[in-house]
């Protein structure tokens, strides 16, 4: 079956997309496909690793697709981050019983004006450095595909180690970021632990390491002796939720640098299993954009969205999402839905996407796009949750050329892009031959 276009003809690719953090394992290609050749360590047999990108407009989901010839993907691949036109991902591809996870930089190519050739390259020695808890971040540098990989670990309470790989020099360096005395005291007062869940390339060479339970560390990773700013997250609700051990289920952070300032947004979703119904609150704060760091504003409540306030926007089809059993007096009752996984849009200030289910144990789910200011539902996209995955906003789509990225595709994108979550296994080789209906992109 021929792959469908990533977006309808003549429609500009979105500035940001919702990317699944776990790539699909399938033999599907398009103009973004890159390959990496390596040898099996035992018999020097050549192994080819193939990676492609398929983009849709939110609330549809975009996917990275991986495949290997003469070897098997033995553990689920994982996307650690994107920046500029690059993606940092890891995967276990081997014929050995105990394979080692390797890290790769994938450049889809198809850049602005059609320039750029897709590439896939190994990040040397990164697997030897990665441990838990840690955070791995990506910082693209220039237009030639150069990049830095940053790895932050905490050695002792309040003491950090930053390992930095430079692709141009092909070397690793180790730095010791420090906090100001005031930030150090605040950090230690807040139990002194730090387990980052997310890394954000803010702008220039500034990166943010985010512990969604605790706070944010921001600093210039290219400084010789970087000083980091510590920003505790705002005090939030004490309502008990059984999934609070998984912070991405209920929290998200987005960061934007402009006009010499850094603006940070934080969202917390409260969705207890029983009443009261779910509600989401966003906060914002600002800092200076360079060291010496200075908080310009404290956390301020930006929006509050309660389930009972949400209404359906013009032209939005909620068929399946809200059957009659989930309606009140003939109107949709969004308070009867289970909501999690809040995702702050990177380019639309008040837009948040959520994962919605009719029951928290259901495999059928929907990605919904909501305007937290107008309280309108703007888009709905159904998909199956065959295994746990998370989604995150990425600007990778803004670095693609639509004519190149949407053509020359081979494989079954209809299955991959819309329905692959219903498969419980690692790869597409577990799929049956059932014909699957294609869901067209829902533009918002």
C-alpha positions as CSV (number, residue, x, y, z in Angstrom):
1,X,0.0,0.0,0.0
2,X,1.4,3.4,-0.9
3,X,2.0,5.8,1.9
4,X,-0.4,8.7,2.2
5,X,0.9,12.3,2.2
6,X,2.0,13.6,5.6
7,X,-0.5,16.5,5.1
8,X,-2.9,17.4,2.4
9,X,-1.4,18.9,-0.8
10,X,-0.9,22.6,-0.6
11,X,-1.2,22.7,3.2
12,X,1.9,24.1,5.0
13,X,3.5,21.7,7.5
14,X,2.8,22.7,11.1
15,X,5.4,24.7,13.0
16,X,5.3,22.0,15.7
17,X,3.9,18.5,15.9
18,X,3.0,15.9,18.5
19,X,5.7,13.3,18.3
20,X,5.3,9.8,19.9
21,X,8.3,9.2,22.2
22,X,8.5,5.6,21.2
23,X,9.2,5.1,17.5
24,X,7.3,2.5,15.4
25,X,9.2,-0.5,14.2
26,X,8.3,-1.1,10.5
27,X,9.8,-1.2,7.0
28,X,8.4,2.1,5.7
29,X,10.2,4.9,3.9
30,X,9.8,8.3,2.4
31,X,12.1,11.2,1.4
32,X,13.2,11.6,5.0
33,X,14.6,8.1,5.3
34,X,18.2,7.8,6.4
35,X,20.4,4.7,6.9
36,X,23.4,3.8,9.0
37,X,25.7,0.9,8.2
38,X,27.4,-1.1,10.9
39,X,28.9,-4.6,11.4
40,X,27.8,-7.4,13.7
41,X,30.6,-7.7,16.3
42,X,30.8,-11.5,16.0
43,X,30.8,-12.3,12.3
44,X,31.3,-8.8,10.7
45,X,28.0,-9.2,8.8
46,X,26.7,-5.9,7.6
47,X,23.7,-4.5,9.4
48,X,21.6,-1.6,8.0
49,X,19.6,0.6,10.3
50,X,16.9,2.7,8.7
51,X,15.0,5.7,10.2
52,X,12.2,7.8,8.7
53,X,9.9,10.5,9.9
54,X,6.1,10.9,9.3
55,X,4.5,14.2,10.3
56,X,0.9,15.1,10.9
57,X,-0.8,18.3,12.1
58,X,-1.9,18.1,15.8
59,X,-3.9,16.7,17.2
60,X,-2.9,13.8,14.9
61,X,0.3,12.1,16.0
62,X,3.6,12.1,14.2
63,X,6.0,9.2,14.3
64,X,9.6,8.2,13.8
65,X,9.8,4.8,12.1
66,X,12.8,2.5,12.5
67,X,13.8,-0.7,10.8
68,X,16.9,-3.0,10.5
69,X,17.9,-5.6,8.0
70,X,19.7,-8.8,9.2
71,X,19.0,-7.8,12.9
72,X,16.2,-7.4,15.3
73,X,15.0,-4.5,17.3
74,X,15.2,-6.2,20.7
75,X,13.9,-3.3,22.9
76,X,11.6,-0.5,22.1
77,X,13.4,2.5,20.6
78,X,13.2,5.8,22.4
79,X,13.3,9.5,21.4
80,X,15.3,11.6,23.9
81,X,14.7,14.9,22.3
82,X,14.7,17.1,19.1
83,X,16.2,20.4,18.3
84,X,16.5,22.3,15.1
85,X,16.4,19.7,12.3
86,X,17.8,16.9,14.5
87,X,16.4,14.0,16.5
88,X,18.3,12.1,19.3
89,X,17.1,8.5,19.7
90,X,18.3,5.3,21.1
91,X,17.6,1.6,20.2
92,X,18.8,-1.9,20.8
93,X,19.5,-3.5,17.4
94,X,21.5,-6.7,17.6
95,X,21.4,-10.5,17.0
96,X,23.0,-11.0,20.4
97,X,21.1,-12.2,23.4
98,X,22.3,-9.2,25.5
99,X,22.4,-6.2,23.2
100,X,23.7,-2.8,24.2
101,X,21.6,0.3,23.7
102,X,23.2,2.7,21.2
103,X,22.4,6.4,20.6
104,X,21.9,8.0,17.2
105,X,21.5,11.5,15.7
106,X,18.9,11.4,13.0
107,X,18.6,14.3,10.5
108,X,15.5,14.0,8.3
109,X,17.0,16.4,5.8
110,X,14.4,17.9,3.4
111,X,15.3,21.2,5.0
112,X,14.0,24.7,4.0
113,X,14.2,25.0,0.2
114,X,14.7,21.2,-0.1
115,X,18.3,21.4,1.1
116,X,19.9,18.7,3.2
117,X,20.4,14.9,2.9
118,X,18.9,12.6,5.5
119,X,21.5,11.1,7.8
120,X,21.8,8.8,10.7
121,X,25.0,8.7,12.8
122,X,26.1,7.0,16.0
123,X,26.9,9.2,19.1
124,X,30.1,7.6,20.4
125,X,30.4,6.5,24.0
126,X,27.0,7.9,25.1
127,X,25.7,4.5,26.2
128,X,28.6,4.2,28.6
129,X,27.7,7.4,30.3
130,X,23.9,7.1,30.6
131,X,22.6,6.0,34.0
132,X,19.6,6.7,36.1
133,X,18.5,9.2,37.1
134,X,19.9,11.4,34.3
135,X,18.7,13.6,31.5
136,X,20.0,13.6,27.9
137,X,19.5,16.7,25.8
138,X,20.2,17.8,22.3
139,X,21.4,21.1,21.1
140,X,21.8,21.7,17.3
141,X,24.6,24.1,16.3
142,X,24.6,25.9,12.9
143,X,23.1,24.8,9.6
144,X,25.6,22.1,8.8
145,X,24.2,19.4,11.1
146,X,26.6,20.0,14.0
147,X,25.3,19.4,17.4
148,X,26.0,18.9,21.1
149,X,24.6,16.2,23.4
150,X,24.3,17.2,27.0
151,X,24.0,14.7,29.9
152,X,23.3,16.1,33.4
153,X,23.8,13.9,36.5
154,X,23.7,14.8,40.2
155,X,26.8,13.5,42.1
156,X,25.7,14.6,45.5
157,X,22.9,16.8,46.8
158,X,23.3,20.1,45.0
159,X,26.4,19.1,43.1
160,X,26.1,18.3,39.4
161,X,28.2,17.0,36.5
162,X,27.5,18.0,32.9
163,X,29.0,15.8,30.2
164,X,29.0,17.4,26.8
165,X,29.7,15.8,23.4
166,X,30.7,18.1,20.5
167,X,30.0,16.5,17.1
168,X,32.4,18.8,15.3
169,X,35.4,17.9,17.5
170,X,34.0,14.4,18.2
171,X,35.0,14.8,21.9
172,X,33.4,14.6,25.3
173,X,34.1,17.2,28.0
174,X,33.0,17.3,31.6
175,X,31.9,20.4,33.5
176,X,30.7,21.2,37.0
177,X,27.7,23.5,36.9
178,X,27.2,25.6,40.0
179,X,24.2,27.3,41.6
180,X,24.2,30.8,43.3
181,X,24.3,30.6,47.1
182,X,20.6,31.6,47.2
183,X,19.6,28.9,44.6
184,X,21.8,26.3,46.4
185,X,20.0,27.0,49.6
186,X,16.5,26.8,48.0
187,X,17.5,23.6,46.2
188,X,18.7,21.9,49.4
189,X,15.7,23.1,51.3
190,X,13.5,21.3,48.8
191,X,14.9,17.9,49.9
192,X,18.0,18.1,47.6
193,X,16.8,15.5,45.1
194,X,16.6,16.0,41.4
195,X,15.5,13.4,38.8
196,X,15.0,15.2,35.4
197,X,12.2,14.0,33.2
198,X,12.7,16.4,30.3
199,X,15.4,18.5,28.6
200,X,14.6,21.6,26.6
201,X,16.9,23.6,24.2
202,X,15.8,27.1,25.1
203,X,17.8,29.2,22.7
204,X,21.4,29.9,21.8
205,X,23.4,27.5,24.0
206,X,21.0,27.7,26.9
207,X,19.4,24.4,28.0
208,X,16.8,23.6,30.7
209,X,16.7,20.3,32.7
210,X,13.3,19.8,34.2
211,X,12.2,17.7,37.1
212,X,8.4,17.8,36.8
213,X,8.1,17.0,40.5
214,X,10.5,19.6,41.8
215,X,11.9,22.4,39.5
216,X,13.9,23.5,36.6
217,X,17.7,24.0,36.2
218,X,18.6,26.5,33.4
219,X,22.1,27.3,32.2
220,X,24.4,28.0,29.3
221,X,26.0,24.6,28.6
222,X,28.8,26.0,26.5
223,X,30.2,28.3,29.2
224,X,33.5,27.1,30.6
225,X,32.1,27.1,34.2
226,X,28.4,27.3,33.8
227,X,26.2,28.8,36.4
228,X,22.7,27.3,36.6
229,X,19.5,29.0,37.8
230,X,17.2,26.9,39.9
231,X,13.5,27.6,39.6
232,X,11.2,25.6,42.0
233,X,7.8,24.7,40.5
234,X,4.8,26.5,42.0
235,X,3.0,25.0,44.9
236,X,0.2,22.8,43.5
237,X,-2.8,20.7,44.6
238,X,-2.6,18.1,47.3
239,X,-5.4,15.9,45.7
240,X,-4.3,12.3,45.6
241,X,-4.0,10.7,42.2
242,X,-2.9,7.1,41.7
243,X,-0.6,8.0,38.8
244,X,1.3,10.8,40.4
245,X,4.5,8.6,40.3
246,X,4.5,9.3,36.6
247,X,4.8,13.1,36.3
248,X,4.3,13.3,32.5
249,X,0.8,12.0,33.1
250,X,-0.2,15.2,34.9
251,X,2.4,17.9,34.2
252,X,4.3,19.6,31.4
253,X,6.7,22.5,31.0
254,X,7.4,24.7,27.9
255,X,10.0,27.3,27.6
256,X,10.4,30.1,25.0
257,X,13.2,32.7,24.6
258,X,12.4,36.1,23.0
259,X,13.2,39.8,23.4
260,X,16.0,39.1,25.8
261,X,13.7,37.1,28.2
262,X,12.9,33.5,28.9
263,X,9.2,32.7,29.5
264,X,8.4,29.4,31.2
265,X,4.9,27.8,31.3
266,X,3.9,25.0,33.6
267,X,0.7,23.0,33.6
268,X,-0.7,20.6,36.2
269,X,-3.7,18.4,35.5
270,X,-5.8,17.1,38.3
271,X,-7.9,14.1,37.3
272,X,-9.1,12.0,40.3
273,X,-10.7,8.6,39.7
274,X,-13.9,9.9,41.3
275,X,-15.5,13.3,41.5
276,X,-14.7,16.2,41.5
277,X,-14.1,16.2,37.7
278,X,-10.7,17.0,36.1
279,X,-9.3,20.5,36.0
280,X,-6.1,22.0,34.5
281,X,-4.1,25.0,35.7
282,X,-1.3,26.8,33.9
283,X,1.3,29.1,35.4
284,X,4.0,31.3,33.9
285,X,7.2,33.0,35.0
286,X,10.0,34.9,33.3
287,X,13.8,35.1,33.7
288,X,16.7,36.9,32.0
289,X,18.0,35.1,29.0
290,X,21.7,35.1,30.0
291,X,23.9,34.7,33.0
292,X,24.0,36.2,35.6
293,X,20.5,34.8,35.9
294,X,17.7,36.8,37.5
295,X,14.0,35.9,38.1
296,X,11.9,38.8,36.7
297,X,8.6,37.5,37.8
298,X,7.4,34.9,40.3
299,X,5.0,32.2,39.2
300,X,1.6,33.7,38.2
301,X,-1.6,31.7,37.5
302,X,-2.2,32.0,33.7
303,X,-5.4,30.0,33.1
304,X,-7.7,27.6,34.9
305,X,-9.8,25.2,32.9
306,X,-12.4,23.0,34.6
307,X,-14.2,20.2,32.8
308,X,-17.6,21.8,33.1
309,X,-16.4,24.9,31.3
310,X,-15.3,23.1,28.1
311,X,-17.5,23.4,25.0
312,X,-17.2,22.1,21.5
313,X,-15.7,24.5,18.9
314,X,-17.2,25.0,15.5
315,X,-16.9,22.1,13.1
316,X,-15.4,19.7,15.6
317,X,-16.7,16.2,15.4
318,X,-16.8,14.4,18.8
319,X,-18.3,11.1,17.4
320,X,-17.1,8.2,19.6
321,X,-15.4,10.5,22.1
322,X,-18.7,11.4,23.8
323,X,-21.5,8.9,23.3
324,X,-24.9,9.4,24.7
325,X,-23.9,7.8,28.0
326,X,-21.3,10.6,28.5
327,X,-23.7,13.5,27.8
328,X,-25.8,15.5,30.2
329,X,-29.1,17.0,29.1
330,X,-28.2,16.4,25.4
331,X,-24.9,18.3,25.8
332,X,-21.3,16.8,26.1
333,X,-20.2,16.4,29.7
334,X,-16.4,16.4,29.5
335,X,-16.2,15.9,33.2
336,X,-17.1,12.2,32.7
337,X,-13.9,11.6,30.7
338,X,-10.6,10.5,32.1
339,X,-8.0,13.0,31.0
340,X,-4.2,12.8,31.3
341,X,-0.9,13.6,29.5
342,X,-1.1,17.4,29.2
343,X,1.0,18.8,26.4
344,X,1.7,22.6,26.0
345,X,1.8,23.8,22.5
346,X,5.0,25.5,21.4
347,X,3.5,27.9,18.9
348,X,-0.1,28.6,20.1
349,X,0.0,30.3,23.4
350,X,-3.2,28.9,25.0
351,X,-3.5,25.6,23.2
352,X,-3.0,22.4,25.2
353,X,-3.4,18.8,24.0
354,X,-4.6,16.0,26.3
355,X,-5.1,12.3,26.2
356,X,-8.8,11.5,26.8
357,X,-10.5,8.1,27.6
358,X,-14.0,7.1,28.5
359,X,-12.4,5.0,31.3
360,X,-8.8,5.1,32.6
361,X,-8.3,1.4,31.8
362,X,-9.6,1.6,28.2
363,X,-7.2,1.1,25.3
364,X,-9.2,3.4,23.0
365,X,-8.0,7.0,23.5
366,X,-8.3,10.3,21.8
367,X,-5.9,13.2,21.6
368,X,-7.9,16.4,22.1
369,X,-6.8,20.0,21.5
370,X,-8.2,22.6,23.8
371,X,-8.0,26.4,24.0
372,X,-7.6,27.1,27.8
373,X,-8.7,30.8,27.4
374,X,-11.8,30.4,25.3
375,X,-12.6,27.0,26.9
376,X,-13.2,25.5,23.4
377,X,-12.4,22.0,22.1
378,X,-10.6,22.6,18.8
379,X,-9.7,19.1,17.6
380,X,-10.1,15.4,18.2
381,X,-8.1,12.4,17.0
382,X,-8.7,8.8,17.9
383,X,-6.0,6.1,18.3
384,X,-5.5,2.8,20.2
385,X,-3.3,2.5,23.3
386,X,-1.9,-1.0,22.8
387,X,1.1,-0.1,25.0
388,X,2.1,2.9,27.1
389,X,3.5,5.7,25.2
390,X,3.9,9.4,25.7
391,X,3.7,12.3,23.3
392,X,5.6,15.6,23.2
393,X,5.6,18.7,21.1
394,X,8.5,19.1,18.7
395,X,9.5,21.8,16.2
396,X,11.1,19.2,13.9
397,X,8.2,19.7,11.4
398,X,9.2,23.3,10.8
399,X,12.6,22.1,9.4
400,X,11.1,20.0,6.6
401,X,10.3,20.9,3.0
402,X,6.7,19.8,2.5
403,X,7.0,18.8,-1.2
404,X,10.0,16.6,-0.5
405,X,8.7,15.2,2.8
406,X,5.3,14.2,1.5
407,X,6.5,12.3,-1.6
408,X,8.3,9.1,-2.5
409,X,6.8,7.2,0.4
410,X,6.6,3.4,0.5
411,X,5.0,1.3,3.1
412,X,1.8,1.4,5.1
413,X,1.6,4.8,6.7
414,X,-2.2,4.4,7.1
415,X,-1.5,1.6,9.6
416,X,1.6,3.3,11.1
417,X,0.3,6.9,11.4
418,X,-3.2,6.1,12.7
419,X,-3.5,2.6,14.1
420,X,-0.2,1.2,15.1
421,X,-0.9,1.7,18.8
422,X,-3.4,-1.1,18.8
423,X,-0.5,-3.6,18.4
424,X,0.9,-4.7,21.8
425,X,4.3,-5.8,20.5
426,X,7.5,-3.9,19.6
427,X,7.3,-4.1,15.9
428,X,5.2,-4.0,12.8
429,X,6.1,-7.6,12.2
430,X,3.5,-8.5,14.8
431,X,0.7,-6.9,12.8
432,X,-2.0,-9.0,11.2
433,X,-3.3,-8.5,7.7
434,X,-6.5,-6.7,8.7
435,X,-7.4,-3.8,6.5
436,X,-7.4,-0.6,8.5
437,X,-9.4,2.5,7.9
438,X,-7.3,5.7,7.4
439,X,-8.3,8.8,9.5
440,X,-7.7,12.0,7.6
441,X,-5.7,14.8,9.3
442,X,-7.8,17.1,11.5
443,X,-6.4,20.6,10.9
444,X,-6.6,23.2,13.7
